[in-house]
Every structure is written in structure tokens, then in C-alpha cells.
Amino acid sequence: LGCTTRMSDLPVCISVCRASSPQEDSAMENIVTEKKAEESHRQDSADLLIFILLLTLTILTIWLFKHRRFRFLHETGLAMIYGLIVGVILRYGIHVPRDVSNITLNCQVNASPATLLVNVSGKFYEYTLKGEINANEVNDVQDNEMLRKVTFDPEVFFNILLPPIIFHAGYSLKRRHFFRNMGSILAYAFLGTVISCFIIGLLMYGCVTLMKQVGQLGGDFFFTDCLFFGAIVSATDPVTVLAIFNELQVDVDLYALLFGESVLNDAVAVVLSSSIVAYQPEGDNSHTFEVMALLKSFGIFLGVFSGSFALGVATGIVTALISFFLRDFQLLETALFFLMSWSTFLLAEACGFTGVVAVLFCGITQAHYTYNNLSPESQDRTKQLFELLNFLAENFIFSYMGLTLFTFQNHVFNPMFIVGAFVALFIGRAANIYPLSFLLNLGRRNKIRSNFQHMMMFAGLRGAMTFALSIRDTATYARQMMFSTTLLVVFFTVWICGGGTTQMLSCQRIRVGVDSDQDNSISVGEGSERRSTKQESAWLFRIWYNFDHNYLKPILTHSGPPLTATLPPCCGPLARFLTSPQAFENECQLKDDDSDLILRDGDISLTYGDITVSTDASGAHTSGGLAFAGASTSDDLDRELAYGDHELVMRGTRLVLPMDDSEPSFTEPHHRMRM
């Protein structure tokens, strides 16, 4: 055999000459090609069947756990165990006989080309790069091929599996509890994630420096790599804890703090990791500290996040406007809703933004505007569709995590790095929760109690986002070590922290069995409870609510007051043009998603039975009726409103609003409203 190579911008070409007739070669090659194509098809089908069986087995075991009320292991941890078992079987239990037709050629080239052209007796064949093979496993190429087939391209996770998970988080967001704690959630998600990233990065840099001194480091590991590791492991995913919270009906504000932080800090972690990768100082050494490069990375962070946010909101608004015309065609509006939501992620990635941020805020916008324009059938269909996609994608990812522990070819497990990572994660989480909680409590009416802080510290699990960020690039020694360590971190937090959630709730004496539809706040002082009032709504949201309710809702949805009632009389023609006919028809049956989020002085009066209570601009209350004659204080009013339904009189429109959310809930598809 002769081997010749040439390196250029074109693919590498290897010439292999064999002494045989062209007719015999052609016939044999056709037979071999057909046989290999058939075998490859069967192998691909078997690989996909493995994952389908994993999901099926997980679902059946989940049913058993729910039937027996087992809470020590969540479905995600169960999926990882099944993935581990299948990974062990594939790695050590199945060996494919070596193909005798495999040929190993030694060619001296300076780099590994992405495409290889092989010239066999005048016929050119194209081969693509699949990855590096360990020198000790050259004779086991066939086994490596089987393991590679069950190892997906990392882009599959980002472009197919992540979008429905992130969109579902935004689409199912409980806005009432989210906005009540909006300031705290933003502090934990933005400032807390940055603090955690840099604390973990600094500690890991010290660990890597120590490893280098004792000779435990087998490759380059720079400070930017440590910061990147800090960014990806700062993305929390307490899906196990939240599922138990939901089942036990844990305090709604604790649930909102954890869920809101996990949703937003995933987005922050993605943009932060991209900014760290974009850090490029001038000169030959790209790992030195430079102020201008740091400022440039910070500008990239702000630009990417704001651009992704704007793109997601814009796509949601466009979908809301288009849905006006498709209401009579339920299948079409559901299909459009699905495609526009998914395309938001891909559009953001194609434009250089972050799809995670875009699709998250697209989901929030869709729930706030588009959902109101959908027909009742499409409202139920979209909720169930994305709930199903979220369930399947999430369990698929956790099953694949277990599988990857044994099928990934380039693991780098370093005990010193692993121990340092766990210590750094604990310190980074503590530096996030406790100092910020102390500062937030200085300005909160309802304090974040110490047992809530301990629970949030314990519930900082890592999951799908951390795994997806770490597996996206495993080309270097540093990234391979990060990926292997990240897998162990996810396993530990899901199994140990997730499995101990019930015991932690009992230890911290956190109340359970709280009805999330009752708008009660967390305890104040020594256990006294009071209903949320206007002072507990964030002032920023109060401004936004007024603008949204009076101007955006009438334009983008069929709900809200007509613009003719909110715009000045001189804008009458424009108001009538922008307001949909349905809004005029629904003027007497106003449907406002956020009317229970905020009480606005001077605009509302409350009727409870035969009693009418109104507020003036000073915040004083006036009441009428014998049963309510003495209720002139805020606390008395709150006690009366803590039970049952109440009527809301606003600008001449009388409603009876139930005490539950009217956003797209995944448990109550329809909401009561009577005139």
C-alpha cells in the first residue's frame, strides 16, 4: 500500500493503490456499500430504541414511585441511574467483532483535517473527522464506533432539547408570585450568579495552581478556563426540589424565589460563559489580564443579553398579533405558536445572540399576550404540548448524562480537581445566598427567613443547563476535565441534595400544604400572616402594570380596557383603529391577567357581600354596611379579603375575580368569571 498526503486549504487526499481489475473492484464495492448501509441503518435504529426504552422504563418507574409515594428519588435521578446501567452494558458488555476490511495507514501530517479524500484506484472517497482515538484503542475501532453512535452531537442539545425546557419555564411562570419577589429574584439571578462565578473561578484557579506544583496537571489550564467552569456550574436547575415543593405545596414565596432564580440564572450563566470565551487581550498571550479586554467582555455580556431579551419579546409580540387572524383555525394557530416559539431560539443563535435568553422571554411574553388571543382549544393544546416536550426532553438529557459517563471517549478524572470543585461550589453558593439575603432583608417587608436561606443553599442543584454547556466543547484537556467533573457534580446534587429535600424541609420546619392560589405572603415577625397588599408589589412593576394594562393589552390582546377609554379624546380615531373589535365586545367582561397582582390607590373599590370598601389617594379606606363598620384599617381589610371571591369595581366594570392566577396554569386550564 502506498500513502501520499498533501496539506492545503483543500481536504487532505490519500492515494491507495491496489492491483486488481476495475470491474471486480466496482462489483465488490457495491456489495460492501449496500451491506454497510443496511448494518448502519439497523445500528442507528437500535441506538434510538435504547433511549426510547430508557424513557419508557423511567415513566413506568415514576408511576410506581408516585403510587407508593416515594419521594427519596426524583424521576431525573432515576433516569440517570438507568442511563448509567445501559452505559456500563454498552461499554463493557457488548463487543462488536472487528471488521477485517479496516485498514490503518500512517501518514505524516501536521494537523487533523476535517475532511479526508481517499484515492483508491482512481476513485475518490470522502471521510469526515469523528474525533481522536486513544493510541491504546486503535485495535478496538469497531467498539469505539458503536460508542460514538450513542454519543450525540452537542448541538442536538442546544438546538433541539433545550428550547422546549426553557420555553416551558417561561410559559408556566407564576407571574403573581414572581413579581411579588421580583427584586429578590433579580438580585439572586444576576448579582448572585456573577458572585458565584468569580468565587468558584478564583478558588479553582488556586486549586489548579496547586495541582501544577505537585505535578497533578497533565495539560494547560488557564484562569479564563477556571472562570468558564465557574460560569457553567453557577447555572442551577433544582427540578427535583421544585417537583417535591409542588407536590407537598411548600410555601409559595420560597417556591417563587427558587424557581425564579433558576429560570433567570440559566440565562445569565449562558451569556456569562459566552462573554468569558470572548475575552481576547491584544498580543500573543490570550490569557493575560487586560482592562480593555475585560470591559469589552462586559460590553458583550450586556449587548448579548439585551439583544436576546429584545428578540424574544419581539417574537412573542409578533405571534400575538398574528394570532388575531387564526383564532378560528385551532390547528393553524397551535402550529404557528409552536414554530414561532422554537424559531426564536434558532433566530437568536443565528444572529449571534443567546437562544436561551430569547426563548425564555418569548415564553413569558407568549403567556402574557398570545395566550389571551388563542382559542380555548389551542390554550389547552399549547399547555399540554410544551409540558409533554419539557418532560421528555428533560428526562432524555438526564438519561443521556448517565450513559455518557461510560460512553464518552475522553474523560479526564482528577481527584484533586474534583474535590476542589465541590468545595468551591459550596462556598460559591453560600457567598451567593447569605450575603444577598442579608442585604435584601434590609429593604423587604417580608423577610427571607434563615430557614428559607438554608433551603435555598441546599437546593442549588446542577442539571441540564450545566451539562449542555460543558459538553458543547470538549476539545482541550481543560474542557475534558471540566466535563467529567461536571457530570459528577450533577450526579451528586441530584441524588444527594434532591433525595434529601423532604428531610431538609422537616429539619428546617418549613410549612407545607400551603394553597398556592391563596395570595398569602411569607410569615412576618413571630408567625403572623397577612395578605399581600399594594405596598408589597414592586414599584417598578406598579409603573409597568399601569402602562401595560392601559395601552399594550388593548393593542396586543382582546382583553384590557379599549384605548378609547384610556387615551385622550383627541386620539379617538387612532384609538378606535388600534383597538380590536373583540376588545369593545369584551369591555363589560374585562379579563386582566394581572389584576390580582397589585392594588392601585383611587382606582378600585372592593365589594364583599353587602359591603363596599374603597380607597382614596392617601391610602385611607372607607366602608359601608354593618358587618364591616369597624374595618377601617389595612389589617382589617386584609383579613376580610383573605377568604373567598371578591368583586372588583374598576372604571365602571364589575367583575368577580377568583383568588387564583389567570396566567396559563398547568393545573387549571380555565378560570371562572361572572358578571
N, C-alpha and C positions, 0 to 999 in steps of 0.2 A: 504494500500500500504506500502510495506517495502522498504527502501532505504539503500543500503550499498555502501560505497566507499572505494577505496584504492588509495594511491598516490605512484607512482613509475615512472621509466623511460618509462614504457608502458602506453598506454592510460588508462584513468580512466574508471572503469567499475561500472555501477549501475545495481543492480538487482531489478526488479519489478515483483512481483508475483500476479497472478490473478487466481481466482477459476473458471475455465471453461475448457471444453474438448478441446484437441489438434485439433480435426477435425473442430470444429466450429471456433476456433481461426484462423486456416490456411485459411479457406474459406473467412472469413471476412477480413483478412489482404490482401488477393489477390485482393478483390474488392476495398478496400480502396486505395491500392497502385496504381492500374490502374486508379482510379478516380483522385488521386492526381497528377499522372504523366501527365494525359491529361490536367488538370487545370493548371499545371505548364507550359506546352508547350504553352497553349493559352496565359498565362500571359507574358511569355517571348516574344512571337510574338507581343503582344500589346505594350510591353515596347520598342522594337526595332522600331515598327511602329511610336511611339511617336517621336523618334529622326528623322526618315525619313521625317515625316510630318513637323517637325521643319525646317529641311534643305530645303524642298520644299517651304514652306512659306517664308523662308528667300530669296531664289532665286527669287521668284515672286516679292517680295517687292523690292529687289535690282534692278530688271528690271524697276519697276515703278520709283524708285529714279533716275536711270540713264536716263530714258526717260524724266523725269521732271527736270533733272539737279539739284537734291537736294544734297547738299554737307555738310549739318549740321550734318548728322549722317551716319557713315560708316556701311558697312554690318556686321562687327563684333559687333558693338554696337547694331545693330538691332537684331542679333542672340541672344545676351544676354537678350534683352527685351522679346523676345518670350520665352526664357528659364525661365525667372522669372515668366511669366504668367502661363506657364504649371506647374512650381513648386508650385505656390500658389494653383492651382486646385488640384494637387495630394496631397498636404499636408492638405488642409482644406476642399476641396470639395468632395473628394471620401473617403468613409469609407467601408471597407470590413467587412461583418458580421463575428463575432468571431466563430472559429471552436470549437464546443463543445467537440471535442475529444482531445483538447490540455490539457496537464497535467503539473502542476507546482509542482516540488519536491524541497525540501530544503535539501541540502547536505553540510556538513561542510568540505570544502577543503581549502587549503592554497593558491592556485593559480588557474587560469583559464586554464585548459588543452586545447591543440589544437585539440585533438580528444577525443571523448566520446563514450564508448561502453556501450550500454544498454542491459541488460539481461531481456527479457520479456518471462517468462515461458519457459526458456531453449533456446530461440532463441536470438542471439546477433545481435544488430543493431548498425551501426556506425554513429555518428553525428560529424560534424565539427563546430569549433568555428566561429561565424559570427560577434561577437562584443558585447560590453557591452550595456545593456538596462537600461534606466533610471528607477529608482525604482517607479516613479510615472506613468510609462507607461507599467507596467507589464501586465495590463489587455488589452492593445492595441497591443499585439504582432502581430496580423494579419496585422494591418496598418503599423507597423514597417517593416514587411516582404515585403510589397509592395514597401515601400520607399527604402529598401535595394536593391531591384531588379533593380531599376533605378539608383543605385549608383555603378559605375564601379570600378573594381579593379584598383588601381593606376598604376599597371604595364602595364595595357592596354594603358595608355597614353604614357608611356616611350617606349614601345616595338612596338606599332602599329601606334599611331597617330603622335608622334614627329618625327620619322625618315623621312617621306616624306616632312615635313615642313622644317627641317634643310637641307636636301639634296637639295631641290629646291632652297634654299637661296644660296648655294654654286654653284649650276649648272647654275643659271641665273645671277651670279655675273658679272657686267660690269667691266671687268678687266682693261680697259683703264683708266677709271676714278678712279678705286680703287687704281691702282699702282701709279697714279699721286699724290694721297693723302695718300700713304701707311704709311708714318711716322706718320702723324697726327692720322690716324685711329688706328694704333697700340698703340699709346700713350693713346688715349681715352679708347680703349677696355681693355688694360691690366692695365696700371697705374691708369687710371680713375676708373675702376671697383674696384680695391683694395682700393683706397682712399674712394670711396663711401661706400664700405662695412664697413670699420673701423669707418668712421664718423657716419654712421647710427647705428652701433653696440654700440659705446660709448654713443651716445645720448639716445638710447633705454635702455641702462643699467642704466643711470641716471633716466629715466622715471620709470623703474621697481623698482628701489630703493625707489623712492618717493611713488610709489603705495604701496610698502610694509610698509612704515612708516605710511601711512594713512589708512591701512587696506583694500586696494582695490585688493590685490593679493590673489587668492584662491589656489595657489599651488607653486611648485618650478619653478623658472625662473633664470637660471644662466647666467653668462657673455658669455659663449660659445653659449647659445641659442640666445642671442642678436646678436652675430656675425653671426650666421647662418641666422637669419632673415635679417641682413644687406646684406648677400651674395645673398639670393634668390630674394630680391626686387631690387637688383642692376642690374638684367637682364632686359634690356629694350627691348620692342617689339613695335616700332612705326608703326605697319602695317597700321593703319588708316591714319597717317600723310603721309607715303610714298605713299599710294594709291592716295591721293589727290595731292601730289607732281607730281606723274607720269601723272595724268590726266591734271593738269594745266601746265605741263612741266616747273617745277621750275628749277632754276639754277642747273646744273648737278653736280657741286662740292659740293654744300650743300646736294644734294641727296646722293652723294657718301659718304660723311662724316657720315651722319645719318645711311645709310644702312650698311656701313662697320662696324661702331661701334656696331650696334645692332646684326649683324651676329656674330662677334667675341666675344662680351662681354657676349652673352648667353653661349658660350663655356667656357669662363673664370669663369663665375658665377657658372656653374655646377661643375667644378673642385675645385673651391674655397670652395664651400659648402661641398664637399666631404672631403677636407683637414681639415676643421673645425670639422667635425664629427669624423675624425680620430685622433683628438688631445686627447691624453691619457697620462697624467702625471703619474709617478710612485707613488704608495701608495694607500690608501683607497679613498682619496678625488680626484675625477677625474676632478674637476673644479678649481683647484688652478693653478696659473701661474708657469710655469717651462720652462726655456730656452731650455733645450734639447728637450722637447716635442714640443715646438714651431718650433725649427729647423727641427725636424722630420716631422712635418706637412708641412713645406715649401718644404722639400725634396720630400714628397709625391705629392705636387702640381706640382713641376717640372717634376717628374717622370711620373705621370699620364698624364699630358698634352703632354709631348714629346712622350710618348709611343702611345697615342691615335693619335697624329699627324702622326707618322711614320706608324702606322697601316692603317690609312685612305689613305695616299699617296700610300702605297704598294698595297693595294687592287685596287686602281684606275689604277696603272701601270699594274697589272696582267690582269685586264679587258681589257686594251688597247692592250696588247699582244695577248690575246685570240681572240679578235675581228678581228684580221688579217685573221683568218681562217673561220669566219662565215659571211663574207660580202655578200656572195651570197644567204644566207638564212636569210631574213629580220626578220621573226618571231622569229627565234632562237637567233639572236643577240640582239633583243629587250628584249626577256625574260631573257637572260643572264645578260644584262645590269641592268635590274630591280632587279634580285635576288642578284647579286654581290653588288649592292648599298645597299640594305636592310640588307644583311648579314654582312656588315661592322659594322653596329650599334650593332647587336647581338654578333658578334665576340668580339668587344671591351668590351662590358659589361661582357661577359663570361670570358674574360681574366683579369678582374679587372680594366680595363681602363674606359674611358668615351665615350659612344657611340655618344654623341652629337658632340664632337670634331672630332672623327674619321669620321663620316658620312659627316660632313661639309667639311673637306679637301678632302674626297673622291669625293664629288661633284665638287669641284674646279679642282681636277686632271682629273676627267672624262670629264669636259668641255674643258680642255686644250689639252688632248691627245686622249682619247677614242672617243670623238665626231668626230674628223677628220677621224677616221677609219670606222665609221658607213656609211652605205649606205644612200642616200638621204631620202629614205622612213623611215628608222629607226631614222634618225636625227629628222624628224618631229614627229614621233611617240613618242620618248622618251620625247621630249619637252612638247608635249601635255599631255602625261600620268602624268608626275610629276607636271605639272601645275594644272591638274584636282585633283590629290591626295592632293596637298597643299591646294587648295580651299576648298575641302570637309572636310579635317582634321581640318583646322583652324576654319571654321565655326561650326563644330561639337563641338570643345573644348569650344568655346565661348558660344554656346547654353547650353552646359553642366554646364558652370560656373553659368549661371542664374538659372538653375534647382537646382544646388547643394546648393544654398543659402537657400532653403526651405526643401530639401530632406535629407541633411546631419544631422545626429542624435546628434552630439556632438559639436555644435557651442559654442564658448565662446566669447561673445562680451563684451569688456570692454571699455567704452567711453574714459577713461583716456589713455589707451594704444593706441586706435585708433587715438586720436588727436596727441599724441606724435609721432606716426608712420608717419603721414602726414607731421608734422613739420620736422622730421628727414629726410624724403625723399627729401623734398625741399632743405634743407641745404646740404645734401649729393650730390644731383645733381649739385647744384651751386658750391660746392667745387671740383667737377669733371670738369666742363666745363670751368669756367672762369680762374682759375689759369693755367690750362694746355694750354688754348688758348693763354694766355699772353706769356707763355714760348715758345710755338710753333711759334708764330709770330716773335720771335726774330731771327729765322732761316729760315722762309718761304719767298720766293719771292712774292707770292700772299698771302696777309694777310687774316686771318679769321676775317672778319669784325664784328663789335659789333652786328649788326642786325642778322648775322648768328649765333652768340653765343646765343643771346636771343631766337632765333628759336630753336636751339638745346636744350636749357634749357627747353623750353616749350614742346618739342616733346619727352621728356623722359617717354613715356607711358610704362606701365607694361602689360603683356599679357600672352600668352600660356606657356612660359617657367617658369615664376614666379608661375603660378597656378600649373603646373605639379610638380615643386619642393616642393611646400608647401603641396600638397595633398598626396605626396608619403609616409609621416609618420605623422599620427595624433593620435599616441597612448598616448602621455602625455598631461598634461594640457597646457604646454608651446606651444607645436606644434599645439594644437587645437586653441589656441588664435591666433597664427601666421596665421593659415589657414583662420580663419574668418576675420581677419584684411586684409589679402592679397586680399580676394575677394572684399572687399570694395575699396581697393586701385585700383584694376583693373577696377572696375566699374567707379570710379570717373575719372581716367585718360583717359579711352576710351571715355566716354560720354562727359566730360567737355573739356579736352585738345584736344581730337580728333575732337570733334564737333566744336571747335573754331579755327581750323587750318587756314581756309580761312581768317577769320577776323585777325588772328595774322600775316599772310603774308601781308595783306593790311596795318596793323598798322606799321610793320617793313619795309615796302616799298621794299620788296624783289621781284625782277623781275620774271615774269612768261612768258610762251610762248617761252622758250628757246629750240631750237632744240638740243636734246641730241647727235645727230650724228655729230654736228659741234664741232670740238675739240677746243672750246674756254675755256679759263680759267676764273676764277672769276675776278672781277674788281680790278684794281690796281690804287692807288692814288685817283684821283677825277673822277673816272668813265671810264678812258681809258682802252681799252681791247686789248689784243694781243694774238696771237695764241701760244699754248704751244710749246716750243722748247726743245732741249736736256737738257738744264740746269734744267728744271722742273721735269725731271724724276729722281727718287731716285737713288743715286749712287749704292746702293745695288742691285736695280733692273737692272741697266745697266750691272753689272757683271753677274747677273743671266741670263739676256736675251742673252748675248753672248754665255754662256755655253749651255743654253737650245737650242738656235737656231742652233748651230753648231754640237751638239753631241746628245742631248736627242731626239729632234724632228725627226731626221733621223732614230733613232733606234725604237722609240715607235709609230711613225705615218708614213703615206705615204707622209707627207709634209716635208718641210725643204730641205736644200741642201744635196746631197749624202755625206756620210762620206768620199768618195774618194776625195772630193773637200775640206774637212776641216781637215782631219788627215794627218800627214806627209806621204811622199811617201813610207817610209819603212813599214808603216802599211797598205799597199794596199790590201793584201789578207784578213786581218781582216776587213777592211772597206767594201770590197765587200761582205763578208759573213754576216755582221750585217745590211747592208742596204737592204731594201726590193726592189723587182723588180719594184714596183709601184713608189718608190722614184726616180729611174732612169728615168722612163717614165715621171714623173712629173717635171723633172729637169728644163724644159723650161717653166713650168707653176707653178712656186713656189707659194705655198699657206702658208702664215705665219700669224698666228692669231695676233701676237703682233708687226708687222712691223710698225704700226702707233703709237706705244707707245713710241718710242724712236728714236732719230736721232743720228747716230754714226759717229764721225769725220773720214774722209778719206775713208769711205766705200760706200758712196752713192752720187749720183748726181740726181738732180731733173729736169725734163723736163716739161715746161709749154708752150704749143703751140709750137712755133718755138724756144723757149728759153731754154737753158740748163744752170743750175746752179749747181756747185759742191762745196764741202767743203774740205779743207785740214786739216792736223793735228792741225794746230794752230787755227782753227775755222774761218779763213777768207773765204770769198765767192768769186768765180769768175763766171762771167756770159758772155753770148754771145747773140747777137741779138739786134735789135734796140729798141724794146719795153721794154727791161729790162736793157738797157745800164747803167742807173743810179742807179740800185738797187744793191748796194754793201754792205749795212748794214743789220744787223739782222732784224731790224724792217721792212725795205722794203721787205725783203724776206718773212717775216711773213704775210704782207699784201697781197702779191701775192698768197700765199698758202692758204689764208683763204677762197677762193672761188673755188667751183667745184672740179673735179677729177684731180689728178696729176699722172704723170708717175714716177715710181721708177726704177732706174737702179742700180742693185746690183750684183756684180760679174758676169757681162755679161748677166744677166737675166732681161728682160724688162717687167714690169708689169704696169697696170693701176689700182690703188687702189682707191676705193670709200672712202669717208670720214666717213664711219660708221664702227661699230665693226664687226668683223668676228667671235666673240665668239657666242655660241648658244643663239641668241636673241629670245625672246618670241613674237616678233612682226614681224621680218623679217627673215623668215626661210632660205632664200638663198641669196647669195652675188654675186655681179657682178664681173667678172674678164675677161679681154680680153688681147690678146697678142698684 
